[in-house]
Amino acid sequence: MAVRRVVPNLQSQDADESREFYGLLGFEEVMNHGWIMTLASPSSPAAQISVMTGDRTAPVAPDMSVEVDDVDAAYAVMRASGAEIVHPLQDEEWGVRRFFVRDPTGRVVNVLGHR
């Protein structure tokens, strides 16, 4: 299993204000589902920030997202380790397969792979 990218998920009730602020640093909007928006650097597209009001299909909003090349393998490793699965492995309508796991400090990590 290989990590493809890591994205911080910032909570915001004003996505437009966040887009404007991070735009000053050179980020541009690359995805917007209404409840989550991803901003990326045009010169380094894997450098991203997601701004979210909350998670539409999960019980909590994750603190960060880790995209891996094999989300099923990552899920198996986390379950075998005894880590707390906060949101079960499932396919989402917007094209990702994901689950949430709690890290040792209590942060919620969204582990995903694109389908």
PDB file as gemmi writes it, atoms N, CA and C in Angstrom:
CRYST1    1.000    1.000    1.000  90.00  90.00  90.00 P 1                      
ATOM      1  N   MET A   1       0.849  -1.176   0.000  1.00  0.00           N  
ATOM      2  CA  MET A   1       0.000   0.000   0.000  1.00  0.00           C  
ATOM      3  C   MET A   1       0.895   1.238   0.000  1.00  0.00           C  
ATOM      4  N   ALA A   2       0.585   2.180  -0.839  1.00  0.00           N  
ATOM      5  CA  ALA A   2       1.365   3.415  -0.951  1.00  0.00           C  
ATOM      6  C   ALA A   2       0.460   4.626  -0.737  1.00  0.00           C  
ATOM      7  N   VAL A   3       1.001   5.637  -0.075  1.00  0.00           N  
ATOM      8  CA  VAL A   3       0.287   6.901   0.139  1.00  0.00           C  
ATOM      9  C   VAL A   3       0.449   7.755  -1.113  1.00  0.00           C  
ATOM     10  N   ARG A   4      -0.667   8.260  -1.615  1.00  0.00           N  
ATOM     11  CA  ARG A   4      -0.633   9.137  -2.797  1.00  0.00           C  
ATOM     12  C   ARG A   4      -0.603  10.608  -2.420  1.00  0.00           C  
ATOM     13  N   ARG A   5      -1.354  10.980  -1.371  1.00  0.00           N  
ATOM     14  CA  ARG A   5      -1.365  12.379  -0.923  1.00  0.00           C  
ATOM     15  C   ARG A   5      -1.995  12.444   0.457  1.00  0.00           C  
ATOM     16  N   VAL A   6      -1.694  13.517   1.152  1.00  0.00           N  
ATOM     17  CA  VAL A   6      -2.277  13.797   2.458  1.00  0.00           C  
ATOM     18  C   VAL A   6      -2.862  15.197   2.386  1.00  0.00           C  
ATOM     19  N   VAL A   7      -4.110  15.340   2.823  1.00  0.00           N  
ATOM     20  CA  VAL A   7      -4.815  16.623   2.711  1.00  0.00           C  
ATOM     21  C   VAL A   7      -5.418  16.993   4.066  1.00  0.00           C  
ATOM     22  N   PRO A   8      -5.069  18.167   4.615  1.00  0.00           N  
ATOM     23  CA  PRO A   8      -5.743  18.615   5.834  1.00  0.00           C  
ATOM     24  C   PRO A   8      -7.182  19.011   5.502  1.00  0.00           C  
ATOM     25  N   ASN A   9      -8.088  18.672   6.403  1.00  0.00           N  
ATOM     26  CA  ASN A   9      -9.494  19.044   6.257  1.00  0.00           C  
ATOM     27  C   ASN A   9      -9.803  20.136   7.276  1.00  0.00           C  
ATOM     28  N   LEU A  10     -10.057  21.330   6.779  1.00  0.00           N  
ATOM     29  CA  LEU A  10     -10.325  22.481   7.635  1.00  0.00           C  
ATOM     30  C   LEU A  10     -11.824  22.709   7.760  1.00  0.00           C  
ATOM     31  N   GLN A  11     -12.304  22.865   8.981  1.00  0.00           N  
ATOM     32  CA  GLN A  11     -13.711  23.158   9.216  1.00  0.00           C  
ATOM     33  C   GLN A  11     -13.955  24.643   8.982  1.00  0.00           C  
ATOM     34  N   SER A  12     -15.005  24.972   8.224  1.00  0.00           N  
ATOM     35  CA  SER A  12     -15.345  26.366   7.961  1.00  0.00           C  
ATOM     36  C   SER A  12     -16.823  26.464   7.645  1.00  0.00           C  
ATOM     37  N   GLN A  13     -17.456  27.442   8.203  1.00  0.00           N  
ATOM     38  CA  GLN A  13     -18.848  27.693   7.867  1.00  0.00           C  
ATOM     39  C   GLN A  13     -18.974  28.721   6.746  1.00  0.00           C  
ATOM     40  N   ASP A  14     -17.840  29.254   6.284  1.00  0.00           N  
ATOM     41  CA  ASP A  14     -17.831  30.226   5.194  1.00  0.00           C  
ATOM     42  C   ASP A  14     -16.767  29.825   4.172  1.00  0.00           C  
ATOM     43  N   ALA A  15     -17.144  28.922   3.282  1.00  0.00           N  
ATOM     44  CA  ALA A  15     -16.208  28.385   2.287  1.00  0.00           C  
ATOM     45  C   ALA A  15     -15.686  29.477   1.354  1.00  0.00           C  
ATOM     46  N   ASP A  16     -16.526  30.439   1.006  1.00  0.00           N  
ATOM     47  CA  ASP A  16     -16.083  31.517   0.123  1.00  0.00           C  
ATOM     48  C   ASP A  16     -14.955  32.322   0.766  1.00  0.00           C  
ATOM     49  N   GLU A  17     -15.102  32.619   2.035  1.00  0.00           N  
ATOM     50  CA  GLU A  17     -14.070  33.360   2.750  1.00  0.00           C  
ATOM     51  C   GLU A  17     -12.761  32.551   2.793  1.00  0.00           C  
ATOM     52  N   SER A  18     -12.879  31.249   3.037  1.00  0.00           N  
ATOM     53  CA  SER A  18     -11.684  30.392   3.061  1.00  0.00           C  
ATOM     54  C   SER A  18     -11.036  30.316   1.682  1.00  0.00           C  
ATOM     55  N   ARG A  19     -11.851  30.202   0.634  1.00  0.00           N  
ATOM     56  CA  ARG A  19     -11.313  30.161  -0.733  1.00  0.00           C  
ATOM     57  C   ARG A  19     -10.555  31.447  -1.048  1.00  0.00           C  
ATOM     58  N   GLU A  20     -11.126  32.571  -0.659  1.00  0.00           N  
ATOM     59  CA  GLU A  20     -10.458  33.858  -0.896  1.00  0.00           C  
ATOM     60  C   GLU A  20      -9.137  33.942  -0.136  1.00  0.00           C  
ATOM     61  N   PHE A  21      -9.137  33.545   1.127  1.00  0.00           N  
ATOM     62  CA  PHE A  21      -7.920  33.612   1.930  1.00  0.00           C  
ATOM     63  C   PHE A  21      -6.827  32.730   1.341  1.00  0.00           C  
ATOM     64  N   TYR A  22      -7.126  31.454   1.085  1.00  0.00           N  
ATOM     65  CA  TYR A  22      -6.102  30.548   0.563  1.00  0.00           C  
ATOM     66  C   TYR A  22      -5.748  30.866  -0.887  1.00  0.00           C  
ATOM     67  N   GLY A  23      -6.645  31.551  -1.581  1.00  0.00           N  
ATOM     68  CA  GLY A  23      -6.328  32.041  -2.925  1.00  0.00           C  
ATOM     69  C   GLY A  23      -5.189  33.043  -2.899  1.00  0.00           C  
ATOM     70  N   LEU A  24      -5.109  33.806  -1.817  1.00  0.00           N  
ATOM     71  CA  LEU A  24      -4.010  34.757  -1.667  1.00  0.00           C  
ATOM     72  C   LEU A  24      -2.656  34.045  -1.612  1.00  0.00           C  
ATOM     73  N   LEU A  25      -2.665  32.779  -1.193  1.00  0.00           N  
ATOM     74  CA  LEU A  25      -1.441  31.979  -1.133  1.00  0.00           C  
ATOM     75  C   LEU A  25      -1.210  31.170  -2.408  1.00  0.00           C  
ATOM     76  N   GLY A  26      -2.109  31.332  -3.386  1.00  0.00           N  
ATOM     77  CA  GLY A  26      -1.928  30.666  -4.672  1.00  0.00           C  
ATOM     78  C   GLY A  26      -2.770  29.431  -4.891  1.00  0.00           C  
ATOM     79  N   PHE A  27      -3.638  29.072  -3.929  1.00  0.00           N  
ATOM     80  CA  PHE A  27      -4.500  27.906  -4.106  1.00  0.00           C  
ATOM     81  C   PHE A  27      -5.688  28.251  -4.994  1.00  0.00           C  
ATOM     82  N   GLU A  28      -6.120  27.273  -5.787  1.00  0.00           N  
ATOM     83  CA  GLU A  28      -7.304  27.429  -6.640  1.00  0.00           C  
ATOM     84  C   GLU A  28      -8.275  26.286  -6.383  1.00  0.00           C  
ATOM     85  N   GLU A  29      -9.555  26.569  -6.525  1.00  0.00           N  
ATOM     86  CA  GLU A  29     -10.585  25.547  -6.332  1.00  0.00           C  
ATOM     87  C   GLU A  29     -10.485  24.488  -7.429  1.00  0.00           C  
ATOM     88  N   VAL A  30     -10.438  23.220  -7.021  1.00  0.00           N  
ATOM     89  CA  VAL A  30     -10.404  22.116  -7.987  1.00  0.00           C  
ATOM     90  C   VAL A  30     -11.593  21.185  -7.838  1.00  0.00           C  
ATOM     91  N   MET A  31     -12.336  21.291  -6.715  1.00  0.00           N  
ATOM     92  CA  MET A  31     -13.521  20.467  -6.493  1.00  0.00           C  
ATOM     93  C   MET A  31     -14.416  21.190  -5.506  1.00  0.00           C  
ATOM     94  N   ASN A  32     -15.732  21.103  -5.736  1.00  0.00           N  
ATOM     95  CA  ASN A  32     -16.672  21.701  -4.802  1.00  0.00           C  
ATOM     96  C   ASN A  32     -17.984  20.918  -4.839  1.00  0.00           C  
ATOM     97  N   HIS A  33     -18.288  20.244  -3.726  1.00  0.00           N  
ATOM     98  CA  HIS A  33     -19.534  19.487  -3.602  1.00  0.00           C  
ATOM     99  C   HIS A  33     -20.544  20.211  -2.701  1.00  0.00           C  
ATOM    100  N   GLY A  34     -20.268  21.459  -2.394  1.00  0.00           N  
ATOM    101  CA  GLY A  34     -21.163  22.216  -1.513  1.00  0.00           C  
ATOM    102  C   GLY A  34     -20.750  22.082  -0.057  1.00  0.00           C  
ATOM    103  N   TRP A  35     -20.633  20.874   0.456  1.00  0.00           N  
ATOM    104  CA  TRP A  35     -20.234  20.649   1.846  1.00  0.00           C  
ATOM    105  C   TRP A  35     -18.718  20.462   1.994  1.00  0.00           C  
ATOM    106  N   ILE A  36     -18.046  20.171   0.882  1.00  0.00           N  
ATOM    107  CA  ILE A  36     -16.586  20.067   0.886  1.00  0.00           C  
ATOM    108  C   ILE A  36     -16.046  20.685  -0.395  1.00  0.00           C  
ATOM    109  N   MET A  37     -14.970  21.437  -0.241  1.00  0.00           N  
ATOM    110  CA  MET A  37     -14.320  22.084  -1.377  1.00  0.00           C  
ATOM    111  C   MET A  37     -12.821  21.820  -1.247  1.00  0.00           C  
ATOM    112  N   THR A  38     -12.187  21.452  -2.347  1.00  0.00           N  
ATOM    113  CA  THR A  38     -10.747  21.223  -2.325  1.00  0.00           C  
ATOM    114  C   THR A  38     -10.050  22.310  -3.128  1.00  0.00           C  
ATOM    115  N   LEU A  39      -9.003  22.848  -2.538  1.00  0.00           N  
ATOM    116  CA  LEU A  39      -8.170  23.867  -3.161  1.00  0.00           C  
ATOM    117  C   LEU A  39      -6.798  23.244  -3.393  1.00  0.00           C  
ATOM    118  N   ALA A  40      -6.180  23.546  -4.539  1.00  0.00           N  
ATOM    119  CA  ALA A  40      -4.875  22.971  -4.863  1.00  0.00           C  
ATOM    120  C   ALA A  40      -3.962  24.024  -5.458  1.00  0.00           C  
ATOM    121  N   SER A  41      -2.685  23.751  -5.372  1.00  0.00           N  
ATOM    122  CA  SER A  41      -1.679  24.605  -5.994  1.00  0.00           C  
ATOM    123  C   SER A  41      -1.587  24.244  -7.475  1.00  0.00           C  
ATOM    124  N   PRO A  42      -1.744  25.192  -8.388  1.00  0.00           N  
ATOM    125  CA  PRO A  42      -1.634  24.891  -9.811  1.00  0.00           C  
ATOM    126  C   PRO A  42      -0.251  24.348 -10.198  1.00  0.00           C  
ATOM    127  N   SER A  43       0.782  24.794  -9.511  1.00  0.00           N  
ATOM    128  CA  SER A  43       2.135  24.365  -9.851  1.00  0.00           C  
ATOM    129  C   SER A  43       2.516  23.031  -9.204  1.00  0.00           C  
ATOM    130  N   SER A  44       1.785  22.630  -8.175  1.00  0.00           N  
ATOM    131  CA  SER A  44       2.039  21.365  -7.482  1.00  0.00           C  
ATOM    132  C   SER A  44       0.693  20.792  -7.051  1.00  0.00           C  
ATOM    133  N   PRO A  45      -0.054  20.157  -7.969  1.00  0.00           N  
ATOM    134  CA  PRO A  45      -1.444  19.766  -7.721  1.00  0.00           C  
ATOM    135  C   PRO A  45      -1.692  18.869  -6.513  1.00  0.00           C  
ATOM    136  N   ALA A  46      -0.692  18.155  -6.058  1.00  0.00           N  
ATOM    137  CA  ALA A  46      -0.889  17.302  -4.880  1.00  0.00           C  
ATOM    138  C   ALA A  46      -0.868  18.111  -3.580  1.00  0.00           C  
ATOM    139  N   ALA A  47      -0.445  19.376  -3.638  1.00  0.00           N  
ATOM    140  CA  ALA A  47      -0.490  20.257  -2.472  1.00  0.00           C  
ATOM    141  C   ALA A  47      -1.916  20.797  -2.373  1.00  0.00           C  
ATOM    142  N   GLN A  48      -2.680  20.259  -1.418  1.00  0.00           N  
ATOM    143  CA  GLN A  48      -4.104  20.565  -1.346  1.00  0.00           C  
ATOM    144  C   GLN A  48      -4.561  20.857   0.076  1.00  0.00           C  
ATOM    145  N   ILE A  49      -5.684  21.542   0.141  1.00  0.00           N  
ATOM    146  CA  ILE A  49      -6.412  21.807   1.382  1.00  0.00           C  
ATOM    147  C   ILE A  49      -7.884  21.555   1.067  1.00  0.00           C  
ATOM    148  N   SER A  50      -8.569  20.847   1.956  1.00  0.00           N  
ATOM    149  CA  SER A  50     -10.015  20.715   1.816  1.00  0.00           C  
ATOM    150  C   SER A  50     -10.681  21.541   2.902  1.00  0.00           C  
ATOM    151  N   VAL A  51     -11.731  22.255   2.519  1.00  0.00           N  
ATOM    152  CA  VAL A  51     -12.511  23.076   3.429  1.00  0.00           C  
ATOM    153  C   VAL A  51     -13.898  22.456   3.486  1.00  0.00           C  
ATOM    154  N   MET A  52     -14.361  22.145   4.697  1.00  0.00           N  
ATOM    155  CA  MET A  52     -15.662  21.486   4.795  1.00  0.00           C  
ATOM    156  C   MET A  52     -16.517  22.062   5.913  1.00  0.00           C  
ATOM    157  N   THR A  53     -17.824  22.043   5.670  1.00  0.00           N  
ATOM    158  CA  THR A  53     -18.772  22.460   6.696  1.00  0.00           C  
ATOM    159  C   THR A  53     -19.097  21.292   7.617  1.00  0.00           C  
ATOM    160  N   GLY A  54     -18.945  20.089   7.130  1.00  0.00           N  
ATOM    161  CA  GLY A  54     -19.227  18.850   7.841  1.00  0.00           C  
ATOM    162  C   GLY A  54     -19.183  17.745   6.816  1.00  0.00           C  
ATOM    163  N   ASP A  55     -19.239  16.511   7.244  1.00  0.00           N  
ATOM    164  CA  ASP A  55     -19.211  15.411   6.288  1.00  0.00           C  
ATOM    165  C   ASP A  55     -20.624  14.952   6.014  1.00  0.00           C  
ATOM    166  N   ARG A  56     -21.001  14.871   4.760  1.00  0.00           N  
ATOM    167  CA  ARG A  56     -22.375  14.561   4.369  1.00  0.00           C  
ATOM    168  C   ARG A  56     -22.805  13.136   4.701  1.00  0.00           C  
ATOM    169  N   THR A  57     -21.900  12.177   4.671  1.00  0.00           N  
ATOM    170  CA  THR A  57     -22.315  10.780   4.850  1.00  0.00           C  
ATOM    171  C   THR A  57     -21.656  10.082   6.028  1.00  0.00           C  
ATOM    172  N   ALA A  58     -20.946  10.809   6.872  1.00  0.00           N  
ATOM    173  CA  ALA A  58     -20.266  10.195   8.007  1.00  0.00           C  
ATOM    174  C   ALA A  58     -20.686  10.889   9.302  1.00  0.00           C  
ATOM    175  N   PRO A  59     -20.503  10.219  10.427  1.00  0.00           N  
ATOM    176  CA  PRO A  59     -20.953  10.783  11.712  1.00  0.00           C  
ATOM    177  C   PRO A  59     -20.107  11.935  12.229  1.00  0.00           C  
ATOM    178  N   VAL A  60     -18.885  12.071  11.739  1.00  0.00           N  
ATOM    179  CA  VAL A  60     -17.985  13.146  12.171  1.00  0.00           C  
ATOM    180  C   VAL A  60     -17.243  13.688  10.963  1.00  0.00           C  
ATOM    181  N   ALA A  61     -16.708  14.876  11.103  1.00  0.00           N  
ATOM    182  CA  ALA A  61     -15.861  15.442  10.046  1.00  0.00           C  
ATOM    183  C   ALA A  61     -14.414  15.034  10.341  1.00  0.00           C  
ATOM    184  N   PRO A  62     -13.711  14.508   9.358  1.00  0.00           N  
ATOM    185  CA  PRO A  62     -12.335  14.081   9.593  1.00  0.00           C  
ATOM    186  C   PRO A  62     -11.381  15.267   9.683  1.00  0.00           C  
ATOM    187  N   ASP A  63     -10.287  15.052  10.404  1.00  0.00           N  
ATOM    188  CA  ASP A  63      -9.260  16.078  10.552  1.00  0.00           C  
ATOM    189  C   ASP A  63      -8.322  16.118   9.346  1.00  0.00           C  
ATOM    190  N   MET A  64      -8.144  14.982   8.709  1.00  0.00           N  
ATOM    191  CA  MET A  64      -7.268  14.900   7.544  1.00  0.00           C  
ATOM    192  C   MET A  64      -7.699  13.733   6.670  1.00  0.00           C  
ATOM    193  N   SER A  65      -7.267  13.780   5.412  1.00  0.00           N  
ATOM    194  CA  SER A  65      -7.527  12.690   4.472  1.00  0.00           C  
ATOM    195  C   SER A  65      -6.200  12.149   3.980  1.00  0.00           C  
ATOM    196  N   VAL A  66      -6.124  10.829   3.893  1.00  0.00           N  
ATOM    197  CA  VAL A  66      -4.951  10.158   3.355  1.00  0.00           C  
ATOM    198  C   VAL A  66      -5.424   9.291   2.198  1.00  0.00           C  
ATOM    199  N   GLU A  67      -4.991   9.653   0.994  1.00  0.00           N  
ATOM    200  CA  GLU A  67      -5.331   8.847  -0.181  1.00  0.00           C  
ATOM    201  C   GLU A  67      -4.264   7.772  -0.353  1.00  0.00           C  
ATOM    202  N   VAL A  68      -4.711   6.528  -0.460  1.00  0.00           N  
ATOM    203  CA  VAL A  68      -3.810   5.395  -0.644  1.00  0.00           C  
ATOM    204  C   VAL A  68      -4.149   4.680  -1.943  1.00  0.00           C  
ATOM    205  N   ASP A  69      -3.222   3.859  -2.419  1.00  0.00           N  
ATOM    206  CA  ASP A  69      -3.474   3.137  -3.665  1.00  0.00           C  
ATOM    207  C   ASP A  69      -4.327   1.886  -3.456  1.00  0.00           C  
ATOM    208  N   ASP A  70      -4.466   1.407  -2.204  1.00  0.00           N  
ATOM    209  CA  ASP A  70      -5.272   0.212  -1.921  1.00  0.00           C  
ATOM    210  C   ASP A  70      -6.008   0.413  -0.603  1.00  0.00           C  
ATOM    211  N   VAL A  71      -7.182   1.014  -0.678  1.00  0.00           N  
ATOM    212  CA  VAL A  71      -7.937   1.343   0.530  1.00  0.00           C  
ATOM    213  C   VAL A  71      -8.411   0.073   1.249  1.00  0.00           C  
ATOM    214  N   ASP A  72      -8.669  -0.995   0.526  1.00  0.00           N  
ATOM    215  CA  ASP A  72      -9.092  -2.240   1.177  1.00  0.00           C  
ATOM    216  C   ASP A  72      -7.960  -2.821   2.025  1.00  0.00           C  
ATOM    217  N   ALA A  73      -6.739  -2.762   1.525  1.00  0.00           N  
ATOM    218  CA  ALA A  73      -5.581  -3.229   2.289  1.00  0.00           C  
ATOM    219  C   ALA A  73      -5.382  -2.355   3.527  1.00  0.00           C  
ATOM    220  N   ALA A  74      -5.544  -1.042   3.377  1.00  0.00           N  
ATOM    221  CA  ALA A  74      -5.400  -0.132   4.518  1.00  0.00           C  
ATOM    222  C   ALA A  74      -6.451  -0.447   5.582  1.00  0.00           C  
ATOM    223  N   TYR A  75      -7.668  -0.720   5.157  1.00  0.00           N  
ATOM    224  CA  TYR A  75      -8.750  -1.061   6.083  1.00  0.00           C  
ATOM    225  C   TYR A  75      -8.409  -2.339   6.840  1.00  0.00           C  
ATOM    226  N   ALA A  76      -7.924  -3.339   6.126  1.00  0.00           N  
ATOM    227  CA  ALA A  76      -7.566  -4.610   6.759  1.00  0.00           C  
ATOM    228  C   ALA A  76      -6.453  -4.410   7.799  1.00  0.00           C  
ATOM    229  N   VAL A  77      -5.461  -3.605   7.463  1.00  0.00           N  
ATOM    230  CA  VAL A  77      -4.360  -3.329   8.391  1.00  0.00           C  
ATOM    231  C   VAL A  77      -4.880  -2.626   9.643  1.00  0.00           C  
ATOM    232  N   MET A  78      -5.740  -1.632   9.473  1.00  0.00           N  
ATOM    233  CA  MET A  78      -6.263  -0.887  10.616  1.00  0.00           C  
ATOM    234  C   MET A  78      -7.144  -1.769  11.502  1.00  0.00           C  
ATOM    235  N   ARG A  79      -7.977  -2.587  10.900  1.00  0.00           N  
ATOM    236  CA  ARG A  79      -8.825  -3.498  11.683  1.00  0.00           C  
ATOM    237  C   ARG A  79      -7.967  -4.489  12.452  1.00  0.00           C  
ATOM    238  N   ALA A  80      -6.960  -5.055  11.793  1.00  0.00           N  
ATOM    239  CA  ALA A  80      -6.087  -6.037  12.443  1.00  0.00           C  
ATOM    240  C   ALA A  80      -5.303  -5.416  13.599  1.00  0.00           C  
ATOM    241  N   SER A  81      -5.014  -4.109  13.496  1.00  0.00           N  
ATOM    242  CA  SER A  81      -4.248  -3.434  14.545  1.00  0.00           C  
ATOM    243  C   SER A  81      -5.098  -3.130  15.779  1.00  0.00           C  
ATOM    244  N   GLY A  82      -6.425  -3.208  15.624  1.00  0.00           N  
ATOM    245  CA  GLY A  82      -7.324  -2.868  16.716  1.00  0.00           C  
ATOM    246  C   GLY A  82      -7.687  -1.399  16.770  1.00  0.00           C  
ATOM    247  N   ALA A  83      -7.268  -0.626  15.770  1.00  0.00           N  
ATOM    248  CA  ALA A  83      -7.601   0.803  15.734  1.00  0.00           C  
ATOM    249  C   ALA A  83      -9.118   0.985  15.667  1.00  0.00           C  
ATOM    250  N   GLU A  84      -9.588   2.086  16.225  1.00  0.00           N  
ATOM    251  CA  GLU A  84     -11.023   2.374  16.222  1.00  0.00           C  
ATOM    252  C   GLU A  84     -11.475   2.836  14.837  1.00  0.00           C  
ATOM    253  N   ILE A  85     -12.354   2.057  14.232  1.00  0.00           N  
ATOM    254  CA  ILE A  85     -12.955   2.444  12.952  1.00  0.00           C  
ATOM    255  C   ILE A  85     -14.159   3.331  13.290  1.00  0.00           C  
ATOM    256  N   VAL A  86     -14.112   4.577  12.865  1.00  0.00           N  
ATOM    257  CA  VAL A  86     -15.144   5.554  13.197  1.00  0.00           C  
ATOM    258  C   VAL A  86     -16.267   5.525  12.167  1.00  0.00           C  
ATOM    259  N   HIS A  87     -15.924   5.197  10.928  1.00  0.00           N  
ATOM    260  CA  HIS A  87     -16.887   5.148   9.814  1.00  0.00           C  
ATOM    261  C   HIS A  87     -16.471   3.958   8.955  1.00  0.00           C  
ATOM    262  N   PRO A  88     -17.390   3.027   8.680  1.00  0.00           N  
ATOM    263  CA  PRO A  88     -17.008   1.795   7.979  1.00  0.00           C  
ATOM    264  C   PRO A  88     -16.595   2.016   6.522  1.00  0.00           C  
ATOM    265  N   LEU A  89     -15.863   1.062   6.007  1.00  0.00           N  
ATOM    266  CA  LEU A  89     -15.447   1.079   4.608  1.00  0.00           C  
ATOM    267  C   LEU A  89     -16.681   1.065   3.718  1.00  0.00           C  
ATOM    268  N   GLN A  90     -16.752   2.011   2.799  1.00  0.00           N  
ATOM    269  CA  GLN A  90     -17.883   2.064   1.865  1.00  0.00           C  
ATOM    270  C   GLN A  90     -17.539   2.881   0.637  1.00  0.00           C  
ATOM    271  N   ASP A  91     -18.294   2.637  -0.423  1.00  0.00           N  
ATOM    272  CA  ASP A  91     -18.173   3.410  -1.657  1.00  0.00           C  
ATOM    273  C   ASP A  91     -19.086   4.621  -1.554  1.00  0.00           C  
ATOM    274  N   GLU A  92     -18.557   5.778  -1.922  1.00  0.00           N  
ATOM    275  CA  GLU A  92     -19.338   7.010  -1.900  1.00  0.00           C  
ATOM    276  C   GLU A  92     -19.743   7.374  -3.326  1.00  0.00           C  
ATOM    277  N   GLU A  93     -20.858   8.061  -3.459  1.00  0.00           N  
ATOM    278  CA  GLU A  93     -21.413   8.397  -4.773  1.00  0.00           C  
ATOM    279  C   GLU A  93     -20.518   9.303  -5.601  1.00  0.00           C  
ATOM    280  N   TRP A  94     -19.590  10.027  -4.962  1.00  0.00           N  
ATOM    281  CA  TRP A  94     -18.717  10.950  -5.697  1.00  0.00           C  
ATOM    282  C   TRP A  94     -17.410  10.299  -6.141  1.00  0.00           C  
ATOM    283  N   GLY A  95     -17.342   8.963  -6.090  1.00  0.00           N  
ATOM    284  CA  GLY A  95     -16.229   8.257  -6.722  1.00  0.00           C  
ATOM    285  C   GLY A  95     -15.076   7.836  -5.840  1.00  0.00           C  
ATOM    286  N   VAL A  96     -15.276   7.818  -4.520  1.00  0.00           N  
ATOM    287  CA  VAL A  96     -14.217   7.335  -3.641  1.00  0.00           C  
ATOM    288  C   VAL A  96     -14.716   6.154  -2.820  1.00  0.00           C  
ATOM    289  N   ARG A  97     -13.789   5.329  -2.401  1.00  0.00           N  
ATOM    290  CA  ARG A  97     -14.029   4.263  -1.440  1.00  0.00           C  
ATOM    291  C   ARG A  97     -13.253   4.696  -0.207  1.00  0.00           C  
ATOM    292  N   ARG A  98     -13.889   4.695   0.975  1.00  0.00           N  
ATOM    293  CA  ARG A  98     -13.231   5.262   2.140  1.00  0.00           C  
ATOM    294  C   ARG A  98     -13.720   4.675   3.450  1.00  0.00           C  
ATOM    295  N   PHE A  99     -12.922   4.934   4.482  1.00  0.00           N  
ATOM    296  CA  PHE A  99     -13.306   4.661   5.864  1.00  0.00           C  
ATOM    297  C   PHE A  99     -12.620   5.693   6.743  1.00  0.00           C  
ATOM    298  N   PHE A 100     -13.106   5.856   7.969  1.00  0.00           N  
ATOM    299  CA  PHE A 100     -12.493   6.761   8.934  1.00  0.00           C  
ATOM    300  C   PHE A 100     -11.930   5.925  10.077  1.00  0.00           C  
ATOM    301  N   VAL A 101     -10.751   6.315  10.540  1.00  0.00           N  
ATOM    302  CA  VAL A 101     -10.105   5.653  11.666  1.00  0.00           C  
ATOM    303  C   VAL A 101      -9.588   6.728  12.619  1.00  0.00           C  
ATOM    304  N   ARG A 102      -9.608   6.413  13.931  1.00  0.00           N  
ATOM    305  CA  ARG A 102      -9.117   7.377  14.920  1.00  0.00           C  
ATOM    306  C   ARG A 102      -7.642   7.083  15.197  1.00  0.00           C  
ATOM    307  N   ASP A 103      -6.809   8.136  15.149  1.00  0.00           N  
ATOM    308  CA  ASP A 103      -5.384   7.951  15.432  1.00  0.00           C  
ATOM    309  C   ASP A 103      -5.159   7.975  16.956  1.00  0.00           C  
ATOM    310  N   PRO A 104      -3.965   7.661  17.422  1.00  0.00           N  
ATOM    311  CA  PRO A 104      -3.729   7.595  18.871  1.00  0.00           C  
ATOM    312  C   PRO A 104      -3.965   8.909  19.618  1.00  0.00           C  
ATOM    313  N   THR A 105      -3.942  10.049  18.923  1.00  0.00           N  
ATOM    314  CA  THR A 105      -4.191  11.328  19.594  1.00  0.00           C  
ATOM    315  C   THR A 105      -5.665  11.715  19.577  1.00  0.00           C  
ATOM    316  N   GLY A 106      -6.500  10.894  18.949  1.00  0.00           N  
ATOM    317  CA  GLY A 106      -7.933  11.172  18.892  1.00  0.00           C  
ATOM    318  C   GLY A 106      -8.393  11.813  17.596  1.00  0.00           C  
ATOM    319  N   ARG A 107      -7.467  12.151  16.719  1.00  0.00           N  
ATOM    320  CA  ARG A 107      -7.850  12.749  15.431  1.00  0.00           C  
ATOM    321  C   ARG A 107      -8.482  11.697  14.523  1.00  0.00           C  
ATOM    322  N   VAL A 108      -9.424  12.144  13.725  1.00  0.00           N  
ATOM    323  CA  VAL A 108     -10.103  11.248  12.791  1.00  0.00           C  
ATOM    324  C   VAL A 108      -9.471  11.395  11.408  1.00  0.00           C  
ATOM    325  N   VAL A 109      -9.054  10.256  10.849  1.00  0.00           N  
ATOM    326  CA  VAL A 109      -8.396  10.227   9.560  1.00  0.00           C  
ATOM    327  C   VAL A 109      -9.310   9.555   8.548  1.00  0.00           C  
ATOM    328  N   ASN A 110      -9.576  10.248   7.458  1.00  0.00           N  
ATOM    329  CA  ASN A 110     -10.348   9.730   6.338  1.00  0.00           C  
ATOM    330  C   ASN A 110      -9.342   9.036   5.399  1.00  0.00           C  
ATOM    331  N   VAL A 111      -9.433   7.713   5.294  1.00  0.00           N  
ATOM    332  CA  VAL A 111      -8.533   6.958   4.425  1.00  0.00           C  
ATOM    333  C   VAL A 111      -9.332   6.599   3.190  1.00  0.00           C  
ATOM    334  N   LEU A 112      -8.837   7.012   2.013  1.00  0.00           N  
ATOM    335  CA  LEU A 112      -9.629   6.856   0.812  1.00  0.00           C  
ATOM    336  C   LEU A 112      -8.800   6.426  -0.394  1.00  0.00           C  
ATOM    337  N   GLY A 113      -9.518   5.936  -1.365  1.00  0.00           N  
ATOM    338  CA  GLY A 113      -8.955   5.638  -2.669  1.00  0.00           C  
ATOM    339  C   GLY A 113     -10.001   5.978  -3.711  1.00  0.00           C  
ATOM    340  N   HIS A 114      -9.560   6.461  -4.848  1.00  0.00           N  
ATOM    341  CA  HIS A 114     -10.495   6.783  -5.920  1.00  0.00           C  
ATOM    342  C   HIS A 114     -10.837   5.517  -6.694  1.00  0.00           C  
ATOM    343  N   ARG A 115     -12.105   5.394  -7.092  1.00  0.00           N  
ATOM    344  CA  ARG A 115     -12.546   4.211  -7.849  1.00  0.00           C  
ATOM    345  C   ARG A 115     -12.431   4.481  -9.320  1.00  0.00           C  
TER     346      ARG A 115                                                      
END                                                                             
